[in-house]
Amino acid sequence: MPLVLASNSPYRRALLRRLKLPFSVESPEIDESPRPDETPLELALRLAREKAAVIAARHPGALVIGSDQVAVFQGQAIGKPGSFEAARDQLRRFGGRDVLFHTALCVTDGRRDLLEQVPTECRFLPLDDARIEYYLRAEQPYDTAGSAKAEQLGVALMERMRSDDPTALIGLPLIALCRMLRDFGLEPLAPSQETAS
């Protein structure tokens, strides 16, 4: 069955390419605003499911992957900064503290949904303004929850990271995804698969 990634994220697309499965990409364009009294984890799970459902409705017979990530600091959801100033403020607050990233994943064929989340706990180094500003100007992570791209130079901001899946923090937990794809009968290690575009 066709495989579709419900995302416009270049990071998720690059991660999915690692599995060497043919796939297409389509943006779900949903409202990502949190609902009243919705926890950050509930938000991540709902958005992953909604993204997958929107694309599955457009592509009957396809297997659709939806994913979303919500960063949590001191119990509050932290969004994408969108600007240098907002990113600097986030990193100033994170210095020497823990930030939890909930990465939610949904795989659906339009009739059955599999839903999981993989948490990643990051402890940031104590950060002074010089290091924060150098990092932000070098990487411009304004489209990334938590203002740090751990797969690139952002890893230098970290004291430690804890997760069951090293790809979860980048935005698509591939260990969980492989397990879910197999549940739908799609084996990433099948020798007949073609490389994704």
Backbone bond lengths (Angstrom), bond angles and torsions (degrees), N, CA, C in turn:
res aa  C-N    CA-C-N  psi(-1)  N-CA   C-N-CA  omega(-1)  CA-C   N-CA-C  phi
1 M - - - 1.456 - - 1.529 109.06 -
2 P 1.332 119.10 149.24 1.464 120.53 179.37 1.525 111.18 -62.19
3 L 1.315 116.22 145.97 1.464 122.52 178.74 1.524 107.82 -111.22
4 V 1.332 116.68 128.73 1.467 121.65 -177.87 1.522 109.19 -127.17
5 L 1.318 116.33 131.01 1.464 122.52 173.76 1.518 108.25 -94.16
6 A 1.326 116.49 117.87 1.468 121.93 -178.54 1.519 109.00 -87.52
7 S 1.323 116.23 77.10 1.465 120.01 -175.55 1.521 110.34 -167.45
8 N 1.332 116.01 149.02 1.463 119.61 170.38 1.530 110.55 -106.32
9 S 1.330 116.97 13.87 1.463 121.58 -177.61 1.529 111.29 -79.73
10 P 1.326 117.70 122.61 1.472 119.22 175.77 1.527 112.12 -66.26
11 Y 1.340 117.40 -25.38 1.463 120.96 179.65 1.527 110.31 -69.91
12 R 1.332 116.59 -43.41 1.465 119.61 178.86 1.535 110.77 -67.92
13 R 1.313 116.34 -38.11 1.464 119.13 178.27 1.529 110.39 -62.36
14 A 1.320 117.52 -44.01 1.468 121.04 179.54 1.528 111.16 -63.57
15 L 1.336 116.68 -39.13 1.456 119.56 178.39 1.527 111.47 -65.30
16 L 1.323 116.99 -45.46 1.459 119.86 -178.57 1.524 111.37 -63.38
17 R 1.319 117.66 -31.83 1.471 120.58 177.33 1.527 112.09 -59.43
18 R 1.331 117.23 -26.56 1.465 120.50 -179.75 1.528 111.53 -59.81
19 L 1.329 117.56 -28.09 1.463 120.43 -177.05 1.525 112.56 -80.28
20 K 1.335 116.94 -8.65 1.470 122.54 176.44 1.527 112.87 57.93
21 L 1.315 115.56 34.80 1.462 122.34 174.63 1.522 108.71 -102.76
22 P 1.318 118.97 140.90 1.465 119.20 174.58 1.531 109.76 -68.20
23 F 1.323 116.36 134.30 1.458 120.37 179.84 1.515 109.84 -153.25
24 S 1.314 115.49 160.08 1.463 121.52 171.82 1.520 108.06 -117.12
25 V 1.319 115.77 168.76 1.457 121.82 -176.51 1.517 108.94 -127.83
26 E 1.319 115.24 136.63 1.460 119.63 175.89 1.522 108.67 -145.81
27 S 1.320 116.34 136.45 1.459 121.14 -178.49 1.525 110.76 -83.77
28 P 1.351 118.22 129.13 1.458 120.15 -177.65 1.526 114.51 -79.60
29 E 1.330 118.70 -22.92 1.472 121.98 177.15 1.528 112.29 50.42
30 I 1.327 117.05 60.83 1.465 120.56 177.75 1.520 110.52 -106.80
31 D 1.314 115.94 164.12 1.462 121.99 174.45 1.532 107.71 -78.13
32 E 1.323 116.97 118.76 1.456 120.90 -176.42 1.524 112.92 -98.68
33 S 1.315 117.38 14.75 1.462 120.70 179.98 1.525 110.65 -67.79
34 P 1.336 116.93 138.26 1.473 118.46 176.94 1.528 111.33 -70.48
35 R 1.321 115.31 150.92 1.455 121.12 176.15 1.528 109.74 -87.83
36 P 1.324 117.56 157.41 1.468 119.51 177.70 1.532 110.98 -56.17
37 D 1.324 115.76 134.62 1.472 123.31 177.26 1.528 113.79 65.67
38 E 1.333 118.63 13.13 1.458 121.71 177.62 1.525 108.96 -82.79
39 T 1.327 117.30 129.19 1.460 120.19 177.83 1.527 109.73 -74.40
40 P 1.334 118.29 160.26 1.469 119.82 176.44 1.526 112.99 -56.59
41 L 1.332 117.80 -39.20 1.462 120.42 178.26 1.529 110.76 -65.93
42 E 1.311 117.74 -44.46 1.462 121.06 178.01 1.526 110.94 -60.90
43 L 1.325 116.12 -39.15 1.463 120.86 178.30 1.527 110.81 -61.91
44 A 1.328 117.18 -48.44 1.471 120.82 -179.07 1.527 111.05 -60.47
45 L 1.322 117.27 -44.88 1.463 121.14 -179.74 1.527 111.44 -64.92
46 R 1.326 117.12 -43.40 1.466 120.18 -179.97 1.524 111.34 -63.29
47 L 1.333 116.86 -44.02 1.458 119.70 -177.83 1.527 111.57 -66.91
48 A 1.319 117.45 -39.45 1.471 119.74 177.19 1.528 109.96 -60.56
49 R 1.322 116.43 -44.01 1.473 120.49 -179.38 1.530 110.82 -67.66
50 E 1.335 117.75 -42.36 1.466 120.38 -178.95 1.524 111.36 -65.50
51 K 1.326 117.30 -40.82 1.464 120.19 178.06 1.526 110.73 -59.80
52 A 1.332 115.85 -46.36 1.466 119.90 -179.79 1.523 110.96 -64.89
53 A 1.337 117.43 -41.06 1.465 121.19 -176.71 1.524 111.72 -65.20
54 V 1.332 117.08 -40.96 1.469 121.20 -179.57 1.527 110.45 -60.36
55 I 1.316 116.62 -46.18 1.469 120.02 -178.39 1.527 111.08 -73.66
56 A 1.327 118.25 -36.09 1.467 121.02 177.85 1.530 110.79 -62.03
57 A 1.332 117.30 -35.23 1.468 120.37 178.66 1.525 111.12 -66.43
58 R 1.331 117.21 -30.09 1.466 121.69 179.10 1.529 112.49 -81.29
59 H 1.336 116.72 -20.62 1.471 121.16 -173.61 1.525 110.52 -131.44
60 P 1.335 118.01 73.60 1.470 119.77 177.65 1.531 110.23 -57.94
61 G 1.326 115.29 137.02 1.464 119.94 179.90 1.508 114.44 90.40
62 A 1.342 117.20 -7.90 1.468 120.47 179.12 1.523 110.37 -90.89
63 L 1.305 115.04 158.95 1.458 122.56 171.32 1.526 106.10 -102.53
64 V 1.332 116.63 121.92 1.466 121.52 -170.71 1.525 110.36 -116.64
65 I 1.339 114.68 136.95 1.463 122.58 178.91 1.527 108.59 -109.86
66 G 1.328 116.38 123.51 1.460 121.58 172.98 1.519 108.99 -119.74
67 S 1.325 116.63 142.61 1.463 119.97 179.44 1.522 109.27 -146.47
68 D 1.321 114.71 150.32 1.458 119.56 176.04 1.520 108.32 -150.76
69 Q 1.322 115.21 153.31 1.460 120.15 179.78 1.520 109.63 -132.41
70 V 1.326 114.86 135.21 1.460 121.04 176.29 1.521 107.78 -126.85
71 A 1.329 116.11 127.21 1.461 122.00 176.41 1.526 108.63 -90.59
72 V 1.332 115.32 142.63 1.465 120.90 -177.56 1.523 108.60 -127.38
73 F 1.324 115.70 126.70 1.458 121.27 177.58 1.520 108.22 -130.59
74 Q 1.326 115.53 122.30 1.465 121.97 -178.25 1.535 111.24 51.07
75 G 1.329 115.41 42.20 1.452 121.29 174.96 1.513 115.85 83.31
76 Q 1.325 118.06 -4.26 1.458 121.91 -177.40 1.525 111.27 -112.16
77 A 1.330 115.58 140.45 1.466 120.20 176.65 1.522 109.80 -67.17
78 I 1.317 116.16 137.28 1.462 123.26 179.58 1.524 107.73 -115.89
79 G 1.294 117.75 123.21 1.459 121.43 -177.48 1.519 113.02 -89.52
80 K 1.317 114.31 -174.24 1.463 120.92 174.15 1.525 107.59 -71.03
81 P 1.329 117.95 135.42 1.464 118.68 -173.38 1.524 114.20 -68.12
82 G 1.328 118.00 -41.24 1.455 120.45 177.84 1.514 115.51 81.64
83 S 1.340 118.01 -16.42 1.472 120.61 -178.69 1.522 109.74 -154.35
84 F 1.330 114.84 162.97 1.465 120.95 177.59 1.526 110.76 -58.73
85 E 1.320 117.16 -46.60 1.455 121.54 -175.56 1.524 111.74 -62.55
86 A 1.334 116.43 -45.17 1.467 119.97 -179.82 1.525 111.07 -66.56
87 A 1.340 116.88 -38.52 1.463 120.50 178.24 1.528 110.75 -65.84
88 R 1.320 117.06 -41.44 1.468 120.40 177.92 1.529 110.50 -61.42
89 D 1.329 116.92 -41.96 1.464 120.28 179.28 1.533 110.87 -63.90
90 Q 1.349 116.53 -41.06 1.465 119.12 178.25 1.519 110.64 -61.78
91 L 1.322 117.45 -49.79 1.461 119.92 -176.32 1.525 112.18 -66.66
92 R 1.318 117.86 -32.78 1.473 119.64 174.22 1.525 110.98 -59.80
93 R 1.326 116.31 -41.71 1.464 120.74 -179.50 1.523 111.94 -71.82
94 F 1.335 117.91 -31.68 1.454 121.28 -175.33 1.529 113.30 -77.88
95 G 1.321 118.18 -20.48 1.464 121.58 -173.80 1.523 112.87 -51.49
96 G 1.349 116.70 122.72 1.451 122.12 178.61 1.515 114.55 75.55
97 R 1.323 117.73 9.69 1.469 121.10 -175.10 1.523 111.39 -127.46
98 D 1.333 114.20 171.06 1.459 121.40 -178.94 1.522 111.30 -95.95
99 V 1.326 115.54 139.76 1.463 122.76 171.87 1.533 106.43 -125.33
100 L 1.315 116.23 131.95 1.458 121.93 179.94 1.522 108.80 -102.74
101 F 1.327 115.84 131.95 1.466 121.68 178.11 1.527 108.64 -113.58
102 H 1.333 116.65 118.31 1.462 121.76 173.50 1.524 107.51 -94.51
103 T 1.320 117.32 116.20 1.461 121.27 175.06 1.520 107.88 -108.41
104 A 1.327 115.59 113.32 1.461 122.04 -177.33 1.517 109.49 -99.81
105 L 1.320 114.98 148.27 1.457 121.79 -175.98 1.518 109.11 -138.99
106 C 1.336 116.54 132.28 1.464 122.12 175.18 1.524 108.65 -129.67
107 V 1.319 116.38 132.35 1.468 122.13 171.92 1.519 106.53 -121.45
108 T 1.322 116.20 129.15 1.458 120.73 -177.63 1.527 111.08 -139.86
109 D 1.327 115.01 148.25 1.460 120.65 169.91 1.530 110.32 -105.74
110 G 1.330 116.57 12.52 1.455 121.93 -179.23 1.514 113.31 91.73
111 R 1.332 116.47 -13.70 1.463 120.39 177.58 1.522 111.07 -117.20
112 R 1.320 116.39 -34.24 1.463 121.77 -177.46 1.519 108.76 -130.03
113 D 1.333 116.19 134.45 1.462 122.63 178.10 1.517 109.99 -110.43
114 L 1.324 116.85 135.46 1.459 122.23 166.09 1.520 106.60 -110.24
115 L 1.314 116.68 132.10 1.463 121.49 -173.34 1.521 109.57 -134.81
116 E 1.327 116.01 129.36 1.468 121.72 177.71 1.521 108.86 -142.82
117 Q 1.334 114.63 163.90 1.458 119.30 170.36 1.514 108.33 -138.15
118 V 1.330 114.93 144.70 1.463 121.53 -179.85 1.525 107.96 -122.23
119 P 1.331 117.76 114.66 1.467 119.74 179.56 1.532 111.82 -83.50
120 T 1.315 115.50 147.76 1.464 121.78 172.78 1.522 107.66 -133.31
121 E 1.316 115.98 125.05 1.464 120.87 178.60 1.522 108.63 -102.15
122 C 1.321 116.40 124.89 1.470 122.09 -179.92 1.522 109.79 -117.04
123 R 1.307 116.02 127.62 1.463 120.97 171.43 1.525 107.41 -101.75
124 F 1.328 116.09 118.09 1.453 121.39 179.34 1.527 110.39 -81.89
125 L 1.318 116.16 146.55 1.463 121.25 171.83 1.521 109.63 -65.30
126 P 1.331 118.33 156.63 1.459 118.64 166.34 1.533 108.08 -60.89
127 L 1.316 117.12 129.46 1.463 120.59 -171.12 1.524 110.92 -122.90
128 D 1.332 116.08 128.52 1.466 119.53 173.11 1.525 109.14 -94.61
129 D 1.320 116.33 166.96 1.462 120.36 -174.78 1.521 112.79 -62.05
130 A 1.324 117.42 -33.16 1.472 119.61 -178.40 1.533 110.31 -63.99
131 R 1.324 116.97 -45.13 1.465 119.72 179.81 1.528 111.31 -68.67
132 I 1.322 116.08 -40.13 1.467 119.86 178.75 1.527 110.14 -60.89
133 E 1.325 116.87 -48.32 1.465 119.86 -176.79 1.523 111.39 -67.84
134 Y 1.331 117.46 -37.56 1.467 119.36 176.71 1.522 109.76 -60.51
135 Y 1.334 115.82 -47.76 1.457 119.49 -178.95 1.531 111.61 -61.14
136 L 1.312 117.06 -47.80 1.467 120.28 -176.62 1.524 111.56 -62.97
137 R 1.326 117.96 -39.29 1.461 119.72 179.85 1.531 110.87 -71.62
138 A 1.330 116.27 -31.69 1.467 119.79 -179.33 1.525 112.10 -73.96
139 E 1.335 117.00 -37.32 1.461 119.29 -170.71 1.530 114.97 -115.60
140 Q 1.323 117.86 -24.11 1.471 122.63 178.95 1.534 111.80 49.30
141 P 1.343 117.68 61.30 1.466 121.52 -174.17 1.533 112.63 -86.10
142 Y 1.304 116.89 45.89 1.465 120.50 -170.93 1.530 112.73 -78.15
143 D 1.345 117.00 -10.51 1.463 120.88 178.13 1.525 111.36 -103.83
144 T 1.339 116.83 18.34 1.459 122.18 -173.58 1.521 110.16 -121.69
145 A 1.327 116.47 126.41 1.464 120.44 176.60 1.523 109.34 -58.28
146 G 1.328 116.63 127.75 1.455 120.39 -179.91 1.506 115.37 88.44
147 S 1.337 118.30 -2.10 1.470 122.87 173.09 1.522 114.87 63.21
148 A 1.333 118.16 26.66 1.462 119.54 -179.97 1.521 109.83 -147.41
149 K 1.322 116.70 126.08 1.463 121.93 176.13 1.528 107.82 -95.80
150 A 1.317 115.28 95.11 1.464 119.84 -174.60 1.517 112.76 -66.99
151 E 1.334 117.85 -19.43 1.460 120.11 178.18 1.527 111.64 -79.54
152 Q 1.317 116.60 -5.55 1.463 121.12 179.04 1.521 108.75 -127.06
153 L 1.321 118.76 -138.98 1.463 122.26 -176.28 1.523 112.47 -64.41
154 G 1.315 117.66 -22.31 1.464 120.93 179.55 1.514 113.83 -56.82
155 V 1.333 117.47 -22.34 1.455 119.61 177.62 1.528 110.86 -60.62
156 A 1.336 118.04 -25.56 1.465 121.80 179.46 1.522 112.53 -71.15
157 L 1.342 117.25 -12.30 1.470 121.35 176.34 1.524 111.83 -82.82
158 M 1.329 116.92 -10.51 1.453 121.31 -168.82 1.524 112.89 -98.72
159 E 1.318 114.66 142.09 1.461 121.15 169.06 1.520 110.03 -88.28
160 R 1.346 115.48 -38.36 1.465 119.73 176.47 1.524 109.57 -162.90
161 M 1.337 114.85 160.72 1.462 122.15 173.78 1.516 107.64 -137.03
162 R 1.338 116.21 139.38 1.462 121.12 178.69 1.519 109.66 -129.11
163 S 1.336 115.75 123.88 1.462 120.92 179.44 1.518 108.91 -164.11
164 D 1.329 115.78 155.48 1.463 120.31 173.94 1.522 112.01 -80.79
165 D 1.327 117.40 -8.77 1.467 121.03 -175.75 1.529 109.11 -144.74
166 P 1.335 118.25 112.19 1.467 119.93 -176.67 1.525 114.04 -64.99
167 T 1.333 118.17 -17.61 1.467 119.62 179.47 1.532 112.60 -87.79
168 A 1.325 117.86 -10.80 1.470 120.51 -177.56 1.525 111.34 -60.37
169 L 1.319 116.65 -43.37 1.460 119.84 -176.96 1.526 112.09 -64.76
170 I 1.315 117.34 -27.65 1.473 120.67 179.43 1.533 110.51 -76.90
171 G 1.341 116.96 -19.98 1.449 118.54 171.93 1.511 117.49 128.61
172 L 1.360 117.64 -6.90 1.464 119.82 179.09 1.531 107.56 -146.87
173 P 1.335 117.93 102.93 1.466 120.39 -176.11 1.528 111.28 -71.92
174 L 1.314 116.82 101.30 1.461 120.77 -171.52 1.527 113.77 -71.88
175 I 1.319 118.41 -29.66 1.464 119.38 177.88 1.527 109.65 -64.67
176 A 1.327 116.23 -49.09 1.465 120.21 177.11 1.523 110.86 -63.64
177 L 1.324 117.03 -39.09 1.459 120.21 -179.25 1.531 111.31 -62.90
178 C 1.321 118.18 -44.00 1.468 120.34 178.31 1.518 110.83 -59.36
179 R 1.308 117.03 -42.33 1.465 121.17 178.56 1.536 110.39 -61.61
180 M 1.323 117.17 -42.71 1.459 121.56 -178.10 1.532 111.09 -70.17
181 L 1.333 117.33 -40.13 1.468 120.43 177.73 1.523 110.59 -61.67
182 R 1.338 116.60 -41.61 1.466 119.59 178.26 1.523 111.29 -61.89
183 D 1.325 116.51 -35.21 1.460 120.56 178.69 1.529 111.18 -62.39
184 F 1.341 116.43 -27.94 1.466 121.65 176.58 1.533 112.17 -92.93
185 G 1.324 117.08 4.49 1.463 120.48 177.17 1.516 115.28 88.77
186 L 1.322 116.75 12.68 1.472 120.77 178.86 1.526 108.62 -106.78
187 E 1.319 116.08 111.55 1.465 122.27 -175.85 1.523 110.81 -97.58
188 P 1.348 117.89 112.84 1.471 119.79 179.45 1.526 114.01 -62.15
189 L 1.328 117.87 -23.39 1.460 120.37 -178.18 1.521 113.27 -96.59
190 A 1.327 117.55 13.53 1.462 120.30 176.15 1.519 109.43 -68.24
191 P 1.345 118.39 128.48 1.473 120.48 -174.91 1.521 113.96 -67.08
192 S 1.328 118.80 -13.87 1.473 119.77 -176.46 1.523 113.41 -89.05
193 Q 1.331 118.47 -0.98 1.463 120.57 -176.32 1.529 110.61 -69.70
194 E 1.331 115.97 147.06 1.465 121.82 175.52 1.511 108.94 -99.17
195 T 1.324 116.30 156.07 1.449 121.13 179.55 1.517 110.54 -69.47
196 A 1.352 116.16 139.41 1.473 120.97 178.38 1.505 110.89 -69.09
197 S 1.326 115.12 152.51 1.475 119.66 -179.88 1.513 110.73 -79.68
